[in-house]
Amino acid sequence: MALMITDECINCDVCEPECPNDAISPGEEIYEINPDLCTECVGHFDTSQCVEVCPVDCIPLDPDHDESNDELLAKYQRLTASD
């Protein structure tokens, strides 16, 4: 699954620079995660870095983007193919 940021976000700015896929960006009111870019850090780290640094625990799995670990790894491989 991709991750999502809930409205508990306090716009503290710590998650955005931690994302290795540049999936996190400022939205109109809170930060947002682009599910097409989010791999839950699969391929980069053992844990989701944004979740690790979030001080208010507002980054759960996005139930609208159900993906297996294999699908997340395939997305990672597509995103990094040009690297």
PDB file with SEQRES, HELIX, SHEET and CRYST1 records, atoms N, CA, C and O in Angstrom:
SEQRES   1 A   83  MET ALA LEU MET ILE THR ASP GLU CYS ILE ASN CYS ASP          
SEQRES   2 A   83  VAL CYS GLU PRO GLU CYS PRO ASN ASP ALA ILE SER PRO          
SEQRES   3 A   83  GLY GLU GLU ILE TYR GLU ILE ASN PRO ASP LEU CYS THR          
SEQRES   4 A   83  GLU CYS VAL GLY HIS PHE ASP THR SER GLN CYS VAL GLU          
SEQRES   5 A   83  VAL CYS PRO VAL ASP CYS ILE PRO LEU ASP PRO ASP HIS          
SEQRES   6 A   83  ASP GLU SER ASN ASP GLU LEU LEU ALA LYS TYR GLN ARG          
SEQRES   7 A   83  LEU THR ALA SER ASP                                          
HELIX    1 AA1 GLU A   16  GLU A   18  5                                   3    
HELIX    2 AA2 GLN A   49  VAL A   53  1                                   5    
HELIX    3 AA3 ASN A   69  LEU A   79  1                                  11    
SHEET    1 AA1 2 ILE A  24  PRO A  26  0                                        
SHEET    2 AA1 2 TYR A  31  ILE A  33 -1                                        
CRYST1    1.000    1.000    1.000  90.00  90.00  90.00 P 1           1          
ATOM      1  N   MET A   1       0.834  -1.188   0.000  1.00  0.00           N  
ATOM      2  CA  MET A   1       0.000   0.000   0.000  1.00  0.00           C  
ATOM      3  C   MET A   1       0.869   1.238   0.000  1.00  0.00           C  
ATOM      4  O   MET A   1       1.952   1.254   0.585  1.00  0.00           O  
ATOM      5  N   ALA A   2       0.399   2.244  -0.643  1.00  0.00           N  
ATOM      6  CA  ALA A   2       1.037   3.541  -0.499  1.00  0.00           C  
ATOM      7  C   ALA A   2       0.633   4.093   0.862  1.00  0.00           C  
ATOM      8  O   ALA A   2      -0.293   3.592   1.499  1.00  0.00           O  
ATOM      9  N   LEU A   3       1.324   5.106   1.287  1.00  0.00           N  
ATOM     10  CA  LEU A   3       0.985   5.769   2.540  1.00  0.00           C  
ATOM     11  C   LEU A   3       0.174   7.017   2.237  1.00  0.00           C  
ATOM     12  O   LEU A   3       0.111   7.472   1.095  1.00  0.00           O  
ATOM     13  N   MET A   4      -0.442   7.561   3.271  1.00  0.00           N  
ATOM     14  CA  MET A   4      -1.189   8.807   3.123  1.00  0.00           C  
ATOM     15  C   MET A   4      -0.946   9.653   4.362  1.00  0.00           C  
ATOM     16  O   MET A   4      -0.552   9.139   5.409  1.00  0.00           O  
ATOM     17  N   ILE A   5      -1.181  10.943   4.239  1.00  0.00           N  
ATOM     18  CA  ILE A   5      -1.044  11.851   5.371  1.00  0.00           C  
ATOM     19  C   ILE A   5      -2.436  12.327   5.751  1.00  0.00           C  
ATOM     20  O   ILE A   5      -3.187  12.816   4.907  1.00  0.00           O  
ATOM     21  N   THR A   6      -2.774  12.181   7.024  1.00  0.00           N  
ATOM     22  CA  THR A   6      -4.111  12.550   7.491  1.00  0.00           C  
ATOM     23  C   THR A   6      -4.150  14.020   7.914  1.00  0.00           C  
ATOM     24  O   THR A   6      -3.121  14.694   7.964  1.00  0.00           O  
ATOM     25  N   ASP A   7      -5.345  14.495   8.212  1.00  0.00           N  
ATOM     26  CA  ASP A   7      -5.500  15.899   8.580  1.00  0.00           C  
ATOM     27  C   ASP A   7      -4.952  16.226   9.967  1.00  0.00           C  
ATOM     28  O   ASP A   7      -5.045  17.370  10.413  1.00  0.00           O  
ATOM     29  N   GLU A   8      -4.381  15.235  10.655  1.00  0.00           N  
ATOM     30  CA  GLU A   8      -3.668  15.522  11.900  1.00  0.00           C  
ATOM     31  C   GLU A   8      -2.296  16.142  11.637  1.00  0.00           C  
ATOM     32  O   GLU A   8      -1.623  16.572  12.573  1.00  0.00           O  
ATOM     33  N   CYS A   9      -1.878  16.190  10.372  1.00  0.00           N  
ATOM     34  CA  CYS A   9      -0.587  16.767   9.980  1.00  0.00           C  
ATOM     35  C   CYS A   9      -0.466  18.188  10.520  1.00  0.00           C  
ATOM     36  O   CYS A   9      -1.398  18.986  10.417  1.00  0.00           O  
ATOM     37  N   ILE A  10       0.700  18.496  11.099  1.00  0.00           N  
ATOM     38  CA  ILE A  10       0.949  19.832  11.649  1.00  0.00           C  
ATOM     39  C   ILE A  10       1.900  20.638  10.766  1.00  0.00           C  
ATOM     40  O   ILE A  10       2.392  21.687  11.182  1.00  0.00           O  
ATOM     41  N   ASN A  11       2.159  20.157   9.558  1.00  0.00           N  
ATOM     42  CA  ASN A  11       3.034  20.856   8.610  1.00  0.00           C  
ATOM     43  C   ASN A  11       4.399  21.170   9.207  1.00  0.00           C  
ATOM     44  O   ASN A  11       4.910  22.281   9.065  1.00  0.00           O  
ATOM     45  N   CYS A  12       4.979  20.187   9.871  1.00  0.00           N  
ATOM     46  CA  CYS A  12       6.271  20.408  10.536  1.00  0.00           C  
ATOM     47  C   CYS A  12       7.453  20.326   9.574  1.00  0.00           C  
ATOM     48  O   CYS A  12       8.574  20.671   9.947  1.00  0.00           O  
ATOM     49  N   ASP A  13       7.223  19.880   8.357  1.00  0.00           N  
ATOM     50  CA  ASP A  13       8.241  19.835   7.301  1.00  0.00           C  
ATOM     51  C   ASP A  13       9.293  18.737   7.448  1.00  0.00           C  
ATOM     52  O   ASP A  13      10.267  18.742   6.695  1.00  0.00           O  
ATOM     53  N   VAL A  14       9.141  17.805   8.374  1.00  0.00           N  
ATOM     54  CA  VAL A  14      10.194  16.800   8.537  1.00  0.00           C  
ATOM     55  C   VAL A  14      10.061  15.616   7.583  1.00  0.00           C  
ATOM     56  O   VAL A  14      11.062  14.966   7.283  1.00  0.00           O  
ATOM     57  N   CYS A  15       8.867  15.320   7.103  1.00  0.00           N  
ATOM     58  CA  CYS A  15       8.683  14.142   6.256  1.00  0.00           C  
ATOM     59  C   CYS A  15       9.183  14.343   4.828  1.00  0.00           C  
ATOM     60  O   CYS A  15       9.791  13.441   4.250  1.00  0.00           O  
ATOM     61  N   GLU A  16       8.935  15.496   4.268  1.00  0.00           N  
ATOM     62  CA  GLU A  16       9.245  15.723   2.853  1.00  0.00           C  
ATOM     63  C   GLU A  16      10.699  15.404   2.491  1.00  0.00           C  
ATOM     64  O   GLU A  16      10.924  14.666   1.531  1.00  0.00           O  
ATOM     65  N   PRO A  17      11.687  15.922   3.211  1.00  0.00           N  
ATOM     66  CA  PRO A  17      13.072  15.626   2.808  1.00  0.00           C  
ATOM     67  C   PRO A  17      13.502  14.177   3.055  1.00  0.00           C  
ATOM     68  O   PRO A  17      14.528  13.743   2.532  1.00  0.00           O  
ATOM     69  N   GLU A  18      12.735  13.435   3.838  1.00  0.00           N  
ATOM     70  CA  GLU A  18      13.079  12.040   4.124  1.00  0.00           C  
ATOM     71  C   GLU A  18      12.659  11.083   3.018  1.00  0.00           C  
ATOM     72  O   GLU A  18      13.163   9.961   2.953  1.00  0.00           O  
ATOM     73  N   CYS A  19      11.750  11.502   2.148  1.00  0.00           N  
ATOM     74  CA  CYS A  19      11.211  10.610   1.125  1.00  0.00           C  
ATOM     75  C   CYS A  19      12.211  10.415  -0.014  1.00  0.00           C  
ATOM     76  O   CYS A  19      12.547  11.377  -0.705  1.00  0.00           O  
ATOM     77  N   PRO A  20      12.692   9.186  -0.223  1.00  0.00           N  
ATOM     78  CA  PRO A  20      13.669   8.943  -1.284  1.00  0.00           C  
ATOM     79  C   PRO A  20      13.071   9.004  -2.689  1.00  0.00           C  
ATOM     80  O   PRO A  20      13.809   9.071  -3.672  1.00  0.00           O  
ATOM     81  N   ASN A  21      11.750   8.980  -2.791  1.00  0.00           N  
ATOM     82  CA  ASN A  21      11.084   9.004  -4.096  1.00  0.00           C  
ATOM     83  C   ASN A  21      10.460  10.358  -4.424  1.00  0.00           C  
ATOM     84  O   ASN A  21       9.800  10.504  -5.453  1.00  0.00           O  
ATOM     85  N   ASP A  22      10.663  11.340  -3.562  1.00  0.00           N  
ATOM     86  CA  ASP A  22      10.036  12.658  -3.751  1.00  0.00           C  
ATOM     87  C   ASP A  22       8.526  12.548  -3.898  1.00  0.00           C  
ATOM     88  O   ASP A  22       7.916  13.271  -4.685  1.00  0.00           O  
ATOM     89  N   ALA A  23       7.931  11.642  -3.139  1.00  0.00           N  
ATOM     90  CA  ALA A  23       6.480  11.433  -3.205  1.00  0.00           C  
ATOM     91  C   ALA A  23       5.704  12.408  -2.321  1.00  0.00           C  
ATOM     92  O   ALA A  23       4.489  12.540  -2.470  1.00  0.00           O  
ATOM     93  N   ILE A  24       6.388  13.092  -1.404  1.00  0.00           N  
ATOM     94  CA  ILE A  24       5.722  13.984  -0.455  1.00  0.00           C  
ATOM     95  C   ILE A  24       5.916  15.425  -0.886  1.00  0.00           C  
ATOM     96  O   ILE A  24       7.026  15.849  -1.210  1.00  0.00           O  
ATOM     97  N   SER A  25       4.816  16.173  -0.886  1.00  0.00           N  
ATOM     98  CA  SER A  25       4.881  17.588  -1.252  1.00  0.00           C  
ATOM     99  C   SER A  25       3.838  18.364  -0.454  1.00  0.00           C  
ATOM    100  O   SER A  25       2.866  17.788   0.034  1.00  0.00           O  
ATOM    101  N   PRO A  26       4.046  19.679  -0.324  1.00  0.00           N  
ATOM    102  CA  PRO A  26       3.050  20.482   0.388  1.00  0.00           C  
ATOM    103  C   PRO A  26       1.753  20.535  -0.412  1.00  0.00           C  
ATOM    104  O   PRO A  26       1.765  20.779  -1.618  1.00  0.00           O  
ATOM    105  N   GLY A  27       0.642  20.306   0.272  1.00  0.00           N  
ATOM    106  CA  GLY A  27      -0.666  20.451  -0.349  1.00  0.00           C  
ATOM    107  C   GLY A  27      -1.241  21.795   0.021  1.00  0.00           C  
ATOM    108  O   GLY A  27      -0.534  22.644   0.564  1.00  0.00           O  
ATOM    109  N   GLU A  28      -2.504  22.003  -0.260  1.00  0.00           N  
ATOM    110  CA  GLU A  28      -3.135  23.279   0.071  1.00  0.00           C  
ATOM    111  C   GLU A  28      -3.182  23.511   1.574  1.00  0.00           C  
ATOM    112  O   GLU A  28      -2.970  24.631   2.039  1.00  0.00           O  
ATOM    113  N   GLU A  29      -3.461  22.450   2.339  1.00  0.00           N  
ATOM    114  CA  GLU A  29      -3.564  22.599   3.794  1.00  0.00           C  
ATOM    115  C   GLU A  29      -2.538  21.772   4.552  1.00  0.00           C  
ATOM    116  O   GLU A  29      -2.008  22.221   5.569  1.00  0.00           O  
ATOM    117  N   ILE A  30      -2.253  20.567   4.065  1.00  0.00           N  
ATOM    118  CA  ILE A  30      -1.294  19.682   4.718  1.00  0.00           C  
ATOM    119  C   ILE A  30      -0.415  19.045   3.645  1.00  0.00           C  
ATOM    120  O   ILE A  30      -0.679  19.171   2.450  1.00  0.00           O  
ATOM    121  N   TYR A  31       0.634  18.360   4.094  1.00  0.00           N  
ATOM    122  CA  TYR A  31       1.469  17.631   3.149  1.00  0.00           C  
ATOM    123  C   TYR A  31       0.671  16.481   2.536  1.00  0.00           C  
ATOM    124  O   TYR A  31      -0.255  15.953   3.151  1.00  0.00           O  
ATOM    125  N   GLU A  32       1.045  16.109   1.327  1.00  0.00           N  
ATOM    126  CA  GLU A  32       0.362  15.039   0.608  1.00  0.00           C  
ATOM    127  C   GLU A  32       1.380  14.049   0.073  1.00  0.00           C  
ATOM    128  O   GLU A  32       2.533  14.398  -0.178  1.00  0.00           O  
ATOM    129  N   ILE A  33       0.942  12.815  -0.098  1.00  0.00           N  
ATOM    130  CA  ILE A  33       1.794  11.772  -0.659  1.00  0.00           C  
ATOM    131  C   ILE A  33       1.205  11.340  -1.997  1.00  0.00           C  
ATOM    132  O   ILE A  33       0.030  10.983  -2.080  1.00  0.00           O  
ATOM    133  N   ASN A  34       2.025  11.374  -3.038  1.00  0.00           N  
ATOM    134  CA  ASN A  34       1.614  10.913  -4.357  1.00  0.00           C  
ATOM    135  C   ASN A  34       1.706   9.382  -4.364  1.00  0.00           C  
ATOM    136  O   ASN A  34       2.810   8.840  -4.300  1.00  0.00           O  
ATOM    137  N   PRO A  35       0.581   8.681  -4.440  1.00  0.00           N  
ATOM    138  CA  PRO A  35       0.622   7.217  -4.377  1.00  0.00           C  
ATOM    139  C   PRO A  35       1.349   6.577  -5.561  1.00  0.00           C  
ATOM    140  O   PRO A  35       1.790   5.432  -5.467  1.00  0.00           O  
ATOM    141  N   ASP A  36       1.476   7.300  -6.664  1.00  0.00           N  
ATOM    142  CA  ASP A  36       2.200   6.764  -7.811  1.00  0.00           C  
ATOM    143  C   ASP A  36       3.710   6.736  -7.569  1.00  0.00           C  
ATOM    144  O   ASP A  36       4.442   6.026  -8.259  1.00  0.00           O  
ATOM    145  N   LEU A  37       4.169   7.510  -6.589  1.00  0.00           N  
ATOM    146  CA  LEU A  37       5.597   7.565  -6.279  1.00  0.00           C  
ATOM    147  C   LEU A  37       5.957   6.882  -4.966  1.00  0.00           C  
ATOM    148  O   LEU A  37       7.122   6.561  -4.733  1.00  0.00           O  
ATOM    149  N   CYS A  38       4.965   6.657  -4.107  1.00  0.00           N  
ATOM    150  CA  CYS A  38       5.227   6.073  -2.787  1.00  0.00           C  
ATOM    151  C   CYS A  38       5.435   4.572  -2.880  1.00  0.00           C  
ATOM    152  O   CYS A  38       4.590   3.847  -3.406  1.00  0.00           O  
ATOM    153  N   THR A  39       6.576   4.109  -2.360  1.00  0.00           N  
ATOM    154  CA  THR A  39       6.866   2.675  -2.288  1.00  0.00           C  
ATOM    155  C   THR A  39       6.991   2.213  -0.839  1.00  0.00           C  
ATOM    156  O   THR A  39       7.468   1.109  -0.578  1.00  0.00           O  
ATOM    157  N   GLU A  40       6.562   3.054   0.103  1.00  0.00           N  
ATOM    158  CA  GLU A  40       6.754   2.767   1.530  1.00  0.00           C  
ATOM    159  C   GLU A  40       8.228   2.546   1.827  1.00  0.00           C  
ATOM    160  O   GLU A  40       8.581   1.844   2.775  1.00  0.00           O  
ATOM    161  N   CYS A  41       9.076   3.142   1.022  1.00  0.00           N  
ATOM    162  CA  CYS A  41      10.535   3.046   1.112  1.00  0.00           C  
ATOM    163  C   CYS A  41      11.073   1.660   0.762  1.00  0.00           C  
ATOM    164  O   CYS A  41      12.259   1.394   0.958  1.00  0.00           O  
ATOM    165  N   VAL A  42      10.214   0.770   0.245  1.00  0.00           N  
ATOM    166  CA  VAL A  42      10.676  -0.538  -0.225  1.00  0.00           C  
ATOM    167  C   VAL A  42      11.732  -0.289  -1.303  1.00  0.00           C  
ATOM    168  O   VAL A  42      11.534   0.518  -2.212  1.00  0.00           O  
ATOM    169  N   GLY A  43      12.849  -0.994  -1.184  1.00  0.00           N  
ATOM    170  CA  GLY A  43      13.951  -0.822  -2.119  1.00  0.00           C  
ATOM    171  C   GLY A  43      14.986   0.175  -1.628  1.00  0.00           C  
ATOM    172  O   GLY A  43      16.137   0.144  -2.061  1.00  0.00           O  
ATOM    173  N   HIS A  44      14.582   1.053  -0.731  1.00  0.00           N  
ATOM    174  CA  HIS A  44      15.495   2.052  -0.182  1.00  0.00           C  
ATOM    175  C   HIS A  44      15.865   1.745   1.273  1.00  0.00           C  
ATOM    176  O   HIS A  44      17.042   1.724   1.633  1.00  0.00           O  
ATOM    177  N   PHE A  45      14.849   1.510   2.097  1.00  0.00           N  
ATOM    178  CA  PHE A  45      15.032   1.326   3.541  1.00  0.00           C  
ATOM    179  C   PHE A  45      14.148   0.191   4.046  1.00  0.00           C  
ATOM    180  O   PHE A  45      13.239  -0.251   3.343  1.00  0.00           O  
ATOM    181  N   ASP A  46      14.407  -0.272   5.239  1.00  0.00           N  
ATOM    182  CA  ASP A  46      13.606  -1.341   5.850  1.00  0.00           C  
ATOM    183  C   ASP A  46      12.281  -0.826   6.400  1.00  0.00           C  
ATOM    184  O   ASP A  46      11.329  -1.593   6.547  1.00  0.00           O  
ATOM    185  N   THR A  47      12.215   0.474   6.705  1.00  0.00           N  
ATOM    186  CA  THR A  47      10.990   1.073   7.239  1.00  0.00           C  
ATOM    187  C   THR A  47      10.685   2.359   6.485  1.00  0.00           C  
ATOM    188  O   THR A  47      11.570   2.959   5.875  1.00  0.00           O  
ATOM    189  N   SER A  48       9.453   2.763   6.532  1.00  0.00           N  
ATOM    190  CA  SER A  48       9.028   4.010   5.872  1.00  0.00           C  
ATOM    191  C   SER A  48       9.608   5.191   6.637  1.00  0.00           C  
ATOM    192  O   SER A  48       9.285   5.408   7.805  1.00  0.00           O  
ATOM    193  N   GLN A  49      10.454   5.941   5.975  1.00  0.00           N  
ATOM    194  CA  GLN A  49      11.175   7.015   6.647  1.00  0.00           C  
ATOM    195  C   GLN A  49      10.272   8.149   7.121  1.00  0.00           C  
ATOM    196  O   GLN A  49      10.521   8.733   8.175  1.00  0.00           O  
ATOM    197  N   CYS A  50       9.244   8.465   6.369  1.00  0.00           N  
ATOM    198  CA  CYS A  50       8.334   9.534   6.788  1.00  0.00           C  
ATOM    199  C   CYS A  50       7.614   9.158   8.073  1.00  0.00           C  
ATOM    200  O   CYS A  50       7.403   9.999   8.946  1.00  0.00           O  
ATOM    201  N   VAL A  51       7.236   7.885   8.183  1.00  0.00           N  
ATOM    202  CA  VAL A  51       6.563   7.403   9.392  1.00  0.00           C  
ATOM    203  C   VAL A  51       7.518   7.478  10.580  1.00  0.00           C  
ATOM    204  O   VAL A  51       7.117   7.830  11.689  1.00  0.00           O  
ATOM    205  N   GLU A  52       8.771   7.148  10.339  1.00  0.00           N  
ATOM    206  CA  GLU A  52       9.780   7.173  11.406  1.00  0.00           C  
ATOM    207  C   GLU A  52       9.969   8.568  12.001  1.00  0.00           C  
ATOM    208  O   GLU A  52      10.169   8.704  13.208  1.00  0.00           O  
ATOM    209  N   VAL A  53       9.907   9.606  11.158  1.00  0.00           N  
ATOM    210  CA  VAL A  53      10.195  10.957  11.649  1.00  0.00           C  
ATOM    211  C   VAL A  53       8.960  11.761  12.027  1.00  0.00           C  
ATOM    212  O   VAL A  53       9.093  12.818  12.645  1.00  0.00           O  
ATOM    213  N   CYS A  54       7.779  11.303  11.683  1.00  0.00           N  
ATOM    214  CA  CYS A  54       6.558  12.062  11.949  1.00  0.00           C  
ATOM    215  C   CYS A  54       6.304  12.180  13.455  1.00  0.00           C  
ATOM    216  O   CYS A  54       6.169  11.168  14.143  1.00  0.00           O  
ATOM    217  N   PRO A  55       6.239  13.411  13.966  1.00  0.00           N  
ATOM    218  CA  PRO A  55       6.050  13.576  15.413  1.00  0.00           C  
ATOM    219  C   PRO A  55       4.608  13.389  15.887  1.00  0.00           C  
ATOM    220  O   PRO A  55       4.371  13.275  17.090  1.00  0.00           O  
ATOM    221  N   VAL A  56       3.645  13.355  14.969  1.00  0.00           N  
ATOM    222  CA  VAL A  56       2.240  13.233  15.383  1.00  0.00           C  
ATOM    223  C   VAL A  56       1.575  11.956  14.876  1.00  0.00           C  
ATOM    224  O   VAL A  56       0.364  11.790  15.026  1.00  0.00           O  
ATOM    225  N   ASP A  57       2.348  11.059  14.284  1.00  0.00           N  
ATOM    226  CA  ASP A  57       1.827   9.760  13.855  1.00  0.00           C  
ATOM    227  C   ASP A  57       0.608   9.903  12.948  1.00  0.00           C  
ATOM    228  O   ASP A  57      -0.445   9.320  13.208  1.00  0.00           O  
ATOM    229  N   CYS A  58       0.762  10.685  11.883  1.00  0.00           N  
ATOM    230  CA  CYS A  58      -0.371  10.939  10.975  1.00  0.00           C  
ATOM    231  C   CYS A  58      -0.153  10.352   9.581  1.00  0.00           C  
ATOM    232  O   CYS A  58      -0.736  10.836   8.611  1.00  0.00           O  
ATOM    233  N   ILE A  59       0.690   9.301   9.468  1.00  0.00           N  
ATOM    234  CA  ILE A  59       0.980   8.722   8.154  1.00  0.00           C  
ATOM    235  C   ILE A  59       0.667   7.225   8.171  1.00  0.00           C  
ATOM    236  O   ILE A  59       1.565   6.402   8.344  1.00  0.00           O  
ATOM    237  N   PRO A  60      -0.609   6.877   7.990  1.00  0.00           N  
ATOM    238  CA  PRO A  60      -0.993   5.459   7.935  1.00  0.00           C  
ATOM    239  C   PRO A  60      -0.948   4.929   6.494  1.00  0.00           C  
ATOM    240  O   PRO A  60      -0.683   5.671   5.548  1.00  0.00           O  
ATOM    241  N   LEU A  61      -1.212   3.639   6.361  1.00  0.00           N  
ATOM    242  CA  LEU A  61      -1.377   3.047   5.034  1.00  0.00           C  
ATOM    243  C   LEU A  61      -2.620   3.629   4.385  1.00  0.00           C  
ATOM    244  O   LEU A  61      -3.613   3.903   5.059  1.00  0.00           O  
ATOM    245  N   ASP A  62      -2.562   3.816   3.081  1.00  0.00           N  
ATOM    246  CA  ASP A  62      -3.693   4.350   2.327  1.00  0.00           C  
ATOM    247  C   ASP A  62      -4.554   3.181   1.839  1.00  0.00           C  
ATOM    248  O   ASP A  62      -4.133   2.447   0.946  1.00  0.00           O  
ATOM    249  N   PRO A  63      -5.743   2.996   2.405  1.00  0.00           N  
ATOM    250  CA  PRO A  63      -6.575   1.851   2.020  1.00  0.00           C  
ATOM    251  C   PRO A  63      -7.044   1.897   0.568  1.00  0.00           C  
ATOM    252  O   PRO A  63      -7.496   0.884   0.034  1.00  0.00           O  
ATOM    253  N   ASP A  64      -6.942   3.055  -0.074  1.00  0.00           N  
ATOM    254  CA  ASP A  64      -7.348   3.177  -1.474  1.00  0.00           C  
ATOM    255  C   ASP A  64      -6.248   2.733  -2.438  1.00  0.00           C  
ATOM    256  O   ASP A  64      -6.469   2.689  -3.648  1.00  0.00           O  
ATOM    257  N   HIS A  65      -5.073   2.406  -1.915  1.00  0.00           N  
ATOM    258  CA  HIS A  65      -3.952   1.997  -2.762  1.00  0.00           C  
ATOM    259  C   HIS A  65      -3.302   0.744  -2.198  1.00  0.00           C  
ATOM    260  O   HIS A  65      -2.182   0.781  -1.688  1.00  0.00           O  
ATOM    261  N   ASP A  66      -4.017  -0.356  -2.298  1.00  0.00           N  
ATOM    262  CA  ASP A  66      -3.563  -1.644  -1.786  1.00  0.00           C  
ATOM    263  C   ASP A  66      -2.524  -2.231  -2.726  1.00  0.00           C  
ATOM    264  O   ASP A  66      -2.818  -2.532  -3.883  1.00  0.00           O  
ATOM    265  N   GLU A  67      -1.302  -2.392  -2.218  1.00  0.00           N  
ATOM    266  CA  GLU A  67      -0.216  -2.955  -3.015  1.00  0.00           C  
ATOM    267  C   GLU A  67       0.570  -3.946  -2.165  1.00  0.00           C  
ATOM    268  O   GLU A  67       0.806  -3.714  -0.979  1.00  0.00           O  
ATOM    269  N   SER A  68       0.965  -5.035  -2.777  1.00  0.00           N  
ATOM    270  CA  SER A  68       1.788  -6.018  -2.078  1.00  0.00           C  
ATOM    271  C   SER A  68       3.233  -5.534  -2.028  1.00  0.00           C  
ATOM    272  O   SER A  68       3.601  -4.569  -2.698  1.00  0.00           O  
ATOM    273  N   ASN A  69       4.036  -6.212  -1.232  1.00  0.00           N  
ATOM    274  CA  ASN A  69       5.455  -5.876  -1.167  1.00  0.00           C  
ATOM    275  C   ASN A  69       6.110  -6.052  -2.536  1.00  0.00           C  
ATOM    276  O   ASN A  69       6.973  -5.261  -2.917  1.00  0.00           O  
ATOM    277  N   ASP A  70       5.706  -7.083  -3.276  1.00  0.00           N  
ATOM    278  CA  ASP A  70       6.245  -7.310  -4.623  1.00  0.00           C  
ATOM    279  C   ASP A  70       5.867  -6.168  -5.568  1.00  0.00           C  
ATOM    280  O   ASP A  70       6.685  -5.734  -6.379  1.00  0.00           O  
ATOM    281  N   GLU A  71       4.630  -5.683  -5.462  1.00  0.00           N  
ATOM    282  CA  GLU A  71       4.193  -4.562  -6.296  1.00  0.00           C  
ATOM    283  C   GLU A  71       4.962  -3.280  -5.937  1.00  0.00           C  
ATOM    284  O   GLU A  71       5.328  -2.501  -6.818  1.00  0.00           O  
ATOM    285  N   LEU A  72       5.200  -3.073  -4.639  1.00  0.00           N  
ATOM    286  CA  LEU A  72       5.974  -1.902  -4.220  1.00  0.00           C  
ATOM    287  C   LEU A  72       7.406  -1.989  -4.730  1.00  0.00           C  
ATOM    288  O   LEU A  72       7.978  -0.982  -5.149  1.00  0.00           O  
ATOM    289  N   LEU A  73       7.994  -3.190  -4.699  1.00  0.00           N  
ATOM    290  CA  LEU A  73       9.345  -3.373  -5.213  1.00  0.00           C  
ATOM    291  C   LEU A  73       9.391  -3.130  -6.716  1.00  0.00           C  
ATOM    292  O   LEU A  73      10.338  -2.521  -7.214  1.00  0.00           O  
ATOM    293  N   ALA A  74       8.383  -3.597  -7.441  1.00  0.00           N  
ATOM    294  CA  ALA A  74       8.316  -3.358  -8.887  1.00  0.00           C  
ATOM    295  C   ALA A  74       8.185  -1.858  -9.172  1.00  0.00           C  
ATOM    296  O   ALA A  74       8.786  -1.354 -10.120  1.00  0.00           O  
ATOM    297  N   LYS A  75       7.408  -1.151  -8.362  1.00  0.00           N  
ATOM    298  CA  LYS A  75       7.278   0.302  -8.535  1.00  0.00           C  
ATOM    299  C   LYS A  75       8.621   0.976  -8.275  1.00  0.00           C  
ATOM    300  O   LYS A  75       9.029   1.865  -9.022  1.00  0.00           O  
ATOM    301  N   TYR A  76       9.306   0.552  -7.218  1.00  0.00           N  
ATOM    302  CA  TYR A  76      10.644   1.075  -6.918  1.00  0.00           C  
ATOM    303  C   TYR A  76      11.574   0.870  -8.115  1.00  0.00           C  
ATOM    304  O   TYR A  76      12.304   1.782  -8.503  1.00  0.00           O  
ATOM    305  N   GLN A  77      11.545  -0.315  -8.689  1.00  0.00           N  
ATOM    306  CA  GLN A  77      12.425  -0.622  -9.823  1.00  0.00           C  
ATOM    307  C   GLN A  77      12.087   0.247 -11.035  1.00  0.00           C  
ATOM    308  O   GLN A  77      12.990   0.683 -11.750  1.00  0.00           O  
ATOM    309  N   ARG A  78      10.797   0.506 -11.276  1.00  0.00           N  
ATOM    310  CA  ARG A  78      10.408   1.411 -12.365  1.00  0.00           C  
ATOM    311  C   ARG A  78      10.875   2.837 -12.105  1.00  0.00           C  
ATOM    312  O   ARG A  78      11.373   3.516 -13.003  1.00  0.00           O  
ATOM    313  N   LEU A  79      10.707   3.279 -10.863  1.00  0.00           N  
ATOM    314  CA  LEU A  79      11.068   4.658 -10.514  1.00  0.00           C  
ATOM    315  C   LEU A  79      12.572   4.897 -10.571  1.00  0.00           C  
ATOM    316  O   LEU A  79      13.008   6.012 -10.855  1.00  0.00           O  
ATOM    317  N   THR A  80      13.361   3.875 -10.308  1.00  0.00           N  
ATOM    318  CA  THR A  80      14.808   4.049 -10.256  1.00  0.00           C  
ATOM    319  C   THR A  80      15.514   3.511 -11.501  1.00  0.00           C  
ATOM    320  O   THR A  80      16.744   3.475 -11.540  1.00  0.00           O  
ATOM    321  N   ALA A  81      14.769   3.100 -12.501  1.00  0.00           N  
ATOM    322  CA  ALA A  81      15.362   2.499 -13.699  1.00  0.00           C  
ATOM    323  C   ALA A  81      16.333   3.420 -14.400  1.00  0.00           C  
ATOM    324  O   ALA A  81      17.293   2.945 -15.006  1.00  0.00           O  
ATOM    325  N   SER A  82      16.120   4.705 -14.338  1.00  0.00           N  
ATOM    326  CA  SER A  82      16.998   5.641 -15.042  1.00  0.00           C  
ATOM    327  C   SER A  82      18.193   6.066 -14.191  1.00  0.00           C  
ATOM    328  O   SER A  82      19.083   6.767 -14.674  1.00  0.00           O  
ATOM    329  N   ASP A  83      18.215   5.644 -12.921  1.00  0.00           N  
ATOM    330  CA  ASP A  83      19.337   6.023 -12.030  1.00  0.00           C  
ATOM    331  C   ASP A  83      20.593   5.267 -12.352  1.00  0.00           C  
ATOM    332  O   ASP A  83      21.618   5.467 -11.701  1.00  0.00           O  
TER     333      ASP A  83                                                      
END                                                                             
